[in-house]
Amino acid sequence: MRKVWAVMLAVALAGVALAQGVQEAIAASGQAAIKAAIREVAPAVVKVEATRKVSTWWDQFFQDPFLRRFFGEPDTTQTSLGSGFVVEYAGRKYILTNYHVVENATSIVVTAQSGESWTAQVIGTDELLDLAVLAVDGIDLPAAPLGDSSALEIGDWVIAIGNPLGFSHTVTLGIVSALNRDVPKPDGSGYYRRMIQTDAAINPGNSGGPLVNAYGEVVGMNTIIARQTSSGIAVEGINFAVPINEIKLALTQIVEKGRVTRAWLGVYLQDVIPGMERQLGVREGALVTEVVANSPAAKAGIKSGDVIIAVDGERIKDSNDLQMAIMYRRPGERVSLTLVRDKRTMTVGVVLEERPAESAMAPSPSQGVVKFGLTVQDLTAELRSRYGITQSAGVVVVAVESGSRAYWGGVQVGDLIVEVNRQSVASTSDWNRIVSQLSEQDEVLLTVIRSGRTRFILLP
């Protein structure tokens, strides 16, 4: 019996040792892959320093030649720091970085890991992707391999390489936290679309650096860091990168034409979600929520409620598919859209036009007076899509001041306010009229709709 127990114990110990060995092998292989990926891309990463002239009232004072001779030239320049990486296109090497790093620069210097520096020139930019393409004469750095960002999955390992806070060639590791995020631009001029969200640490100075997969391929360009929520709460581990597949498409146009032109359909969209198929007659596609007046879609007769399911016969699964199928075509090109309207399938021909600037397309919603720590706006197609609002009347909460009555009452960004003290609120004009009669100390009962459900919130 003792022999049997001895054998069983030996087998168990061997199993434990084997399991530990497998785990160690997996860990070792993971570390080896990460190190190999860093070795593959790091030599292509550069520091980007852009100098720009800053206009101040002091410049006007120094317009007098006598004062310039007496005091000397005023120092009104500013230097921004970012990252970039070398790519190769059509046999020539270029450096990619963020547009905001080199915007309005009077001089640009790129520096390799070895310390060698070159002067760079901007050959083209794309504000929509926050992309700038730089040309550098005589640069002899290796080009970074470019991967396929459409192959990314949530949970994939990713590596950020750059110069955060001026610390050259810093490497951080994380995972893909989410895909296809629409993120507001810091200056409020629109949105970065279809962004990769990662928890790989990114700090000022990382902008323009590569986001690398475990195979040593660049899958994105690090762009922005989420520092705080709309209510002022600090956040960590939420960072965003532009997908490399879109950068590839833009790079081709910038090198060949110096700018990026995009085609435009002129619709606001949302995805078809489970449960809608009974009303729409289709399980997937890009659901048109609103058609822009005088746009190509309007001229072709496309209507709100149409579901676009194919472009030139190519299947469209969601709104992202439709945007990618349209935006990099040539303005003036004619496309055939297959759509479902009132559960009937039909085909519509559309002549695409050049996409206007995002600032020109963005609606200018009316903003209500700030009250109780709440900032509200009128409903727009963009706000409906962003917060999943189906109602046609009310005001949308776009900001909640930290520590305010609304904050402690539990009001959230994206809530649709439809009543104040049981008085109907259909627009900001109603909101302004009602709240102007209330003091900051008055008790307030809000009727809000959140995630399709009505709730009452008391502001004590």
NUMAR-587400 format. One record per residue (C-alpha): x, y, z. Coordinates in steps of 0.2 Angstrom, whole numbers. Each point is the difference from the previous one (the first is absolute). Layout:
N
@px X | py Y | pz Z
...
***
This chain:
460
@px 0 | py 0 | pz 0
@px 14 | py 12 | pz 4
@px 8 | py -3 | pz -17
@px -17 | py 4 | pz -8
@px -1 | py 17 | pz 10
@px 18 | py 3 | pz -4
@px -3 | py -2 | pz -19
@px -15 | py 11 | pz 1
@px 9 | py 13 | pz 9
@px 14 | py -1 | pz -13
@px -12 | py 2 | pz -14
@px -9 | py 15 | pz 9
@px 17 | py 9 | pz 3
@px 5 | py -4 | pz -18
@px -17 | py 8 | pz -6
@px 3 | py 15 | pz 11
@px 18 | py 2 | pz -7
@px -7 | py -2 | pz -18
@px -13 | py 13 | pz 3
@px 13 | py 12 | pz 7
@px 11 | py -4 | pz -14
@px -14 | py 4 | pz -13
@px -4 | py 17 | pz 9
@px 19 | py 5 | pz 0
@px 1 | py -5 | pz -18
@px -15 | py 11 | pz -4
@px 7 | py 14 | pz 10
@px 17 | py -1 | pz -8
@px -7 | py -1 | pz -17
@px -11 | py 16 | pz 3
@px 15 | py 9 | pz 7
@px 10 | py -5 | pz -15
@px -13 | py 6 | pz -12
@px -2 | py 17 | pz 8
@px 19 | py 2 | pz 0
@px 1 | py -5 | pz -18
@px -14 | py 12 | pz -5
@px 9 | py 14 | pz 9
@px 16 | py -4 | pz -9
@px -9 | py 0 | pz -17
@px -8 | py 17 | pz 2
@px 10 | py 11 | pz 13
@px 14 | py 4 | pz -13
@px -13 | py 9 | pz -11
@px -7 | py 11 | pz 14
@px 6 | py 18 | pz 1
@px -3 | py 15 | pz 11
@px -8 | py 14 | pz -9
@px 3 | py 18 | pz 6
@px -10 | py 14 | pz -8
@px 3 | py 18 | pz 2
@px -14 | py 13 | pz -4
@px -2 | py 19 | pz 2
@px -12 | py 6 | pz 14
@px -8 | py 16 | pz -3
@px -3 | py 11 | pz 15
@px -4 | py 18 | pz 5
@px 19 | py 2 | pz 3
@px 3 | py -2 | pz -19
@px -10 | py 15 | pz -4
@px 10 | py 10 | pz 13
@px 16 | py -5 | pz -9
@px -5 | py 5 | pz -17
@px 9 | py 17 | pz 3
@px 18 | py -3 | pz -8
@px 8 | py 11 | pz 14
@px -7 | py -11 | pz 13
@px 6 | py -16 | pz -9
@px 18 | py 8 | pz -1
@px -1 | py 4 | pz 19
@px -8 | py -15 | pz 7
@px 5 | py -13 | pz -13
@px -12 | py -12 | pz -9
@px -14 | py -7 | pz 12
@px 0 | py -19 | pz 3
@px -18 | py -5 | pz -6
@px 3 | py -17 | pz -5
@px -6 | py -17 | pz 7
@px 6 | py -17 | pz -2
@px -11 | py -16 | pz 1
@px 6 | py -17 | pz 2
@px -7 | py -16 | pz -7
@px 5 | py -16 | pz -8
@px 0 | py -8 | pz -18
@px 5 | py -15 | pz -9
@px 8 | py -4 | pz -17
@px -10 | py -8 | pz -14
@px 4 | py -4 | pz -18
@px -12 | py 3 | pz -15
@px 5 | py -2 | pz -18
@px 18 | py -2 | pz 4
@px 2 | py 16 | pz 10
@px 0 | py 2 | pz 19
@px -12 | py 12 | pz 10
@px -3 | py 4 | pz 18
@px -18 | py -1 | pz 7
@px -5 | py 10 | pz 15
@px -15 | py 9 | pz 6
@px -7 | py 16 | pz -8
@px -2 | py 9 | pz 16
@px 19 | py -3 | pz 4
@px 6 | py 10 | pz -15
@px -15 | py 11 | pz -3
@px 6 | py 18 | pz -6
@px 18 | py -5 | pz 3
@px 14 | py 11 | pz -7
@px 13 | py -14 | pz 3
@px 0 | py -18 | pz 3
@px 14 | py -11 | pz 7
@px -1 | py -19 | pz 1
@px 13 | py -9 | pz 11
@px 4 | py -19 | pz 0
@px 4 | py -11 | pz 14
@px 18 | py 2 | pz -4
@px -1 | py 19 | pz 3
@px 2 | py 4 | pz -19
@px -12 | py 14 | pz -6
@px -7 | py 6 | pz -16
@px -11 | py 14 | pz -6
@px -17 | py -5 | pz -6
@px -13 | py 8 | pz -11
@px -19 | py -3 | pz 0
@px -6 | py -6 | pz -17
@px -18 | py -3 | pz 5
@px -12 | py -1 | pz 14
@px -17 | py -7 | pz 4
@px -9 | py 8 | pz 15
@px -14 | py -13 | pz 0
@px 13 | py -14 | pz 5
@px 12 | py 13 | pz 9
@px 13 | py -6 | pz -12
@px 15 | py 9 | pz -7
@px 13 | py -8 | pz -13
@px 17 | py 7 | pz 1
@px 14 | py -1 | pz -13
@px 18 | py -1 | pz 6
@px 15 | py 0 | pz -12
@px 14 | py -12 | pz 4
@px -9 | py -10 | pz 14
@px 7 | py -18 | pz 1
@px -11 | py -7 | pz 14
@px -9 | py -16 | pz -4
@px -19 | py 0 | pz -4
@px -12 | py -7 | pz 13
@px -10 | py -15 | pz -7
@px -19 | py 5 | pz -1
@px -13 | py -12 | pz 5
@px -19 | py -3 | pz -2
@px -10 | py 10 | pz 13
@px -16 | py -9 | pz -6
@px 7 | py -16 | pz 7
@px 1 | py 7 | pz 18
@px -11 | py -8 | pz 13
@px -4 | py 6 | pz 17
@px 13 | py -7 | pz 12
@px 15 | py 0 | pz -12
@px 16 | py 5 | pz 7
@px 6 | py 17 | pz -7
@px 16 | py 10 | pz 3
@px 2 | py 19 | pz 0
@px 17 | py 8 | pz -4
@px 4 | py 18 | pz 1
@px 7 | py 15 | pz 9
@px -12 | py 3 | pz 15
@px 5 | py 16 | pz 9
@px 16 | py 0 | pz -10
@px 6 | py -17 | pz 6
@px 7 | py -7 | pz -16
@px -6 | py -17 | pz -6
@px -11 | py -5 | pz 14
@px -9 | py -16 | pz -2
@px -17 | py -4 | pz 9
@px -11 | py -16 | pz -2
@px -19 | py -2 | pz 1
@px -14 | py -8 | pz -9
@px -13 | py 5 | pz -13
@px -14 | py 6 | pz 12
@px -13 | py 4 | pz -14
@px -2 | py 3 | pz -18
@px -9 | py 13 | pz -12
@px -1 | py 13 | pz 14
@px -6 | py 18 | pz -5
@px 9 | py 12 | pz 11
@px -3 | py 19 | pz 1
@px 15 | py 11 | pz -5
@px 7 | py 10 | pz 14
@px -4 | py 16 | pz -8
@px -18 | py -4 | pz -3
@px 2 | py 1 | pz -19
@px -7 | py -18 | pz -3
@px 4 | py -18 | pz 3
@px 14 | py -12 | pz -3
@px -9 | py -15 | pz -8
@px 2 | py -19 | pz 1
@px 15 | py 2 | pz 13
@px 9 | py -15 | pz 9
@px -2 | py 2 | pz 18
@px 15 | py -7 | pz 11
@px 6 | py 0 | pz 17
@px 18 | py 0 | pz -5
@px 7 | py 16 | pz 9
@px 1 | py 15 | pz -11
@px 5 | py 17 | pz 6
@px 3 | py 17 | pz -8
@px 15 | py -3 | pz -12
@px -7 | py -17 | pz -6
@px -11 | py 9 | pz -13
@px 4 | py -6 | pz -17
@px 10 | py -16 | pz 6
@px -5 | py -17 | pz -6
@px -12 | py -13 | pz 9
@px 8 | py -17 | pz -4
@px -7 | py -17 | pz 1
@px 9 | py -16 | pz 6
@px 6 | py -4 | pz -17
@px 10 | py 16 | pz -1
@px -12 | py 9 | pz -12
@px -7 | py 17 | pz 2
@px -19 | py 0 | pz 2
@px -3 | py 17 | pz 5
@px 6 | py 18 | pz 4
@px -1 | py 6 | pz 18
@px -10 | py 16 | pz 0
@px -9 | py 5 | pz 16
@px -2 | py -4 | pz 18
@px -16 | py 1 | pz 10
@px 5 | py 11 | pz 15
@px -18 | py 2 | pz 8
@px -18 | py -2 | pz -2
@px -12 | py 14 | pz -4
@px -4 | py 1 | pz 18
@px 19 | py 3 | pz 4
@px 4 | py -17 | pz 7
@px 17 | py -6 | pz -4
@px 2 | py -16 | pz -10
@px 15 | py -11 | pz -4
@px 4 | py -14 | pz -12
@px -11 | py 7 | pz -14
@px 10 | py 5 | pz -15
@px -4 | py 0 | pz -19
@px 9 | py -3 | pz -16
@px -4 | py 3 | pz -19
@px -2 | py -17 | pz -9
@px 15 | py -3 | pz -12
@px -12 | py -6 | pz -14
@px -7 | py 18 | pz -2
@px 17 | py 7 | pz 1
@px 6 | py -10 | pz -14
@px -15 | py 6 | pz -11
@px 4 | py 18 | pz 5
@px 19 | py -2 | pz -3
@px -3 | py -5 | pz -18
@px -10 | py 16 | pz -4
@px 12 | py 11 | pz 10
@px 15 | py -6 | pz -9
@px -8 | py 1 | pz -17
@px -11 | py 16 | pz 2
@px 6 | py 8 | pz 16
@px -17 | py -1 | pz 8
@px -14 | py -12 | pz 3
@px -17 | py 1 | pz -8
@px -15 | py -11 | pz 6
@px -16 | py -4 | pz -8
@px -16 | py 4 | pz 10
@px -17 | py -7 | pz 0
@px -8 | py 12 | pz 12
@px -9 | py -10 | pz 13
@px 0 | py -3 | pz 19
@px 0 | py -18 | pz 4
@px -2 | py -13 | pz 14
@px 2 | py -19 | pz 1
@px -15 | py -12 | pz -1
@px -1 | py -7 | pz 17
@px -9 | py -16 | pz 6
@px -18 | py 2 | pz 0
@px -1 | py 12 | pz -14
@px -2 | py -13 | pz -13
@px -19 | py -2 | pz 3
@px -3 | py 18 | pz -5
@px 14 | py 2 | pz -13
@px -1 | py -17 | pz -8
@px 19 | py -2 | pz 1
@px 13 | py -6 | pz 13
@px 15 | py 10 | pz -5
@px 5 | py 15 | pz -10
@px 2 | py 19 | pz 2
@px -16 | py 8 | pz 6
@px -2 | py 18 | pz -6
@px -6 | py 11 | pz 14
@px 1 | py 17 | pz -10
@px 3 | py 6 | pz -17
@px 10 | py 16 | pz -2
@px -9 | py 13 | pz -11
@px 7 | py 2 | pz -18
@px 12 | py -15 | pz 3
@px 3 | py -14 | pz -13
@px -12 | py -11 | pz 10
@px -13 | py 13 | pz 0
@px 1 | py 2 | pz -18
@px -1 | py -19 | pz -3
@px -16 | py -1 | pz 11
@px 7 | py -9 | pz 15
@px -11 | py 2 | pz 15
@px 1 | py -1 | pz 19
@px -3 | py -18 | pz 5
@px 8 | py -8 | pz -15
@px 12 | py -14 | pz 3
@px 15 | py -1 | pz -12
@px 6 | py -18 | pz -1
@px 12 | py 1 | pz -15
@px 11 | py 12 | pz -10
@px 3 | py -6 | pz -18
@px -5 | py -18 | pz 5
@px 12 | py 0 | pz 15
@px -9 | py -5 | pz 16
@px -2 | py 14 | pz 14
@px -1 | py -7 | pz 17
@px 0 | py 17 | pz 10
@px 2 | py 18 | pz -1
@px 19 | py -2 | pz 1
@px 0 | py -11 | pz -15
@px -10 | py 13 | pz -10
@px 12 | py 15 | pz 5
@px 15 | py -10 | pz -5
@px -8 | py -6 | pz -17
@px -4 | py 19 | pz -4
@px 12 | py 12 | pz 7
@px 16 | py -5 | pz -10
@px -9 | py -1 | pz -17
@px 2 | py 14 | pz -12
@px -12 | py 15 | pz 0
@px -10 | py -1 | pz -15
@px -1 | py -19 | pz 0
@px -17 | py -8 | pz -2
@px -4 | py -14 | pz 12
@px -14 | py -12 | pz 1
@px -8 | py -2 | pz 17
@px -11 | py -15 | pz 5
@px -12 | py 5 | pz 14
@px -15 | py -6 | pz 9
@px -15 | py 12 | pz 2
@px -16 | py -5 | pz 8
@px 6 | py -18 | pz -1
@px 3 | py 1 | pz -19
@px 17 | py -1 | pz -8
@px 4 | py 13 | pz -13
@px 15 | py 7 | pz -9
@px 5 | py 18 | pz -1
@px 13 | py 8 | pz -10
@px 10 | py 14 | pz 8
@px 13 | py 12 | pz -7
@px 12 | py 4 | pz 14
@px 7 | py 17 | pz 4
@px 15 | py 6 | pz 10
@px -2 | py -1 | pz 18
@px -1 | py 18 | pz 8
@px 11 | py 4 | pz 15
@px -7 | py -8 | pz 16
@px -2 | py 17 | pz 8
@px -11 | py 5 | pz -15
@px -11 | py -16 | pz 2
@px -2 | py 1 | pz 18
@px -17 | py 7 | pz 6
@px 1 | py 15 | pz 11
@px -12 | py -6 | pz 14
@px -8 | py 14 | pz 11
@px 7 | py -1 | pz 18
@px -11 | py 3 | pz 15
@px 5 | py 11 | pz 15
@px 11 | py -9 | pz 12
@px -11 | py -4 | pz 16
@px 3 | py -11 | pz 15
@px 17 | py -6 | pz -8
@px -9 | py -6 | pz -16
@px 5 | py 5 | pz -18
@px -13 | py -5 | pz -12
@px -2 | py 0 | pz -19
@px -14 | py -2 | pz -12
@px -2 | py -17 | pz -8
@px 10 | py -3 | pz -16
@px 3 | py -16 | pz -11
@px 17 | py -1 | pz 7
@px -5 | py 1 | pz 18
@px -14 | py -13 | pz -4
@px 13 | py -12 | pz -7
@px 13 | py 3 | pz 13
@px -12 | py -4 | pz 15
@px -12 | py -11 | pz -8
@px -15 | py 12 | pz 2
@px -16 | py -4 | pz -10
@px -11 | py 14 | pz 6
@px -3 | py 15 | pz -11
@px -1 | py 13 | pz 14
@px 9 | py 5 | pz 16
@px 17 | py 7 | pz 4
@px 16 | py -10 | pz 2
@px 12 | py 1 | pz 14
@px 17 | py 3 | pz -7
@px 9 | py 5 | pz 16
@px -2 | py -2 | pz 19
@px 10 | py 11 | pz 11
@px 10 | py -11 | pz 13
@px -7 | py 3 | pz 18
@px -16 | py 9 | pz -6
@px -18 | py -3 | pz 4
@px -2 | py -10 | pz -16
@px 15 | py -10 | pz 4
@px -5 | py -5 | pz 17
@px -18 | py -3 | pz -7
@px 7 | py -13 | pz -12
@px -3 | py 8 | pz -17
@px 11 | py -7 | pz -13
@px 7 | py 6 | pz -17
@px -11 | py -6 | pz -13
@px -16 | py 1 | pz 10
@px -15 | py 7 | pz -9
@px -10 | py 13 | pz 10
@px -18 | py 0 | pz -5
@px -7 | py 9 | pz 15
@px 5 | py 12 | pz 14
@px -12 | py 0 | pz 15
@px -13 | py -9 | pz -11
@px 1 | py 14 | pz -13
@px 3 | py -7 | pz -18
@px 18 | py 4 | pz -7
@px 0 | py -2 | pz -19
@px 15 | py 11 | pz -4
@px 13 | py 12 | pz 8
@px -12 | py 14 | pz -1
@px -12 | py -9 | pz 11
@px 14 | py -4 | pz 12
@px 6 | py 18 | pz 0
@px -18 | py 6 | pz 4
@px -3 | py -12 | pz 14
@px 17 | py 0 | pz 9
@px 1 | py 19 | pz -1
@px -15 | py 1 | pz 13
@px 9 | py -12 | pz 12
@px 14 | py 5 | pz 12
@px 15 | py -11 | pz 4
@px -8 | py -5 | pz 16
@px -17 | py -5 | pz -6
@px -4 | py -19 | pz 0
@px 0 | py -7 | pz -17
@px -8 | py -16 | pz -7
@px 7 | py -5 | pz -17
@px -8 | py -13 | pz -11
@px 14 | py -8 | pz -11
@px 1 | py -14 | pz -12
@px 16 | py -11 | pz 1
@px 3 | py -15 | pz -10
@px -18 | py 0 | pz -6
@px -7 | py 0 | pz 18
@px -9 | py 15 | pz 8
@px 6 | py 5 | pz 18
@px -3 | py 14 | pz 12
@px 15 | py 9 | pz 8
@px -2 | py 12 | pz 15
@px 13 | py 13 | pz 2
@px 0 | py 3 | pz 19
***
